[in-house]
Amino acid sequence: MNGEGCLGIVDDEEMLVKTYQMIFERQHIPLAFIALDGTEAIAKFKAASPRPMR
């Protein structure tokens, strides 16, 4: 996979993250990473394989 159709979730509200995750999983949209703050998101984005869409 080249990252097309792949997403990362970033939000500091854990309940929203779980809701987004559930929605994307039900739609069979793959997640590259989940992060609860910007610093974590940057690190996970850099390490993600495949990279999420921009």
Secondary structure, DSSP 8 states (H G I E B T S, - for coil): --STT-EEEE-S-HHHHHHHHHHHHHTT--EEEEESSHHHHHHHHHH-SS----
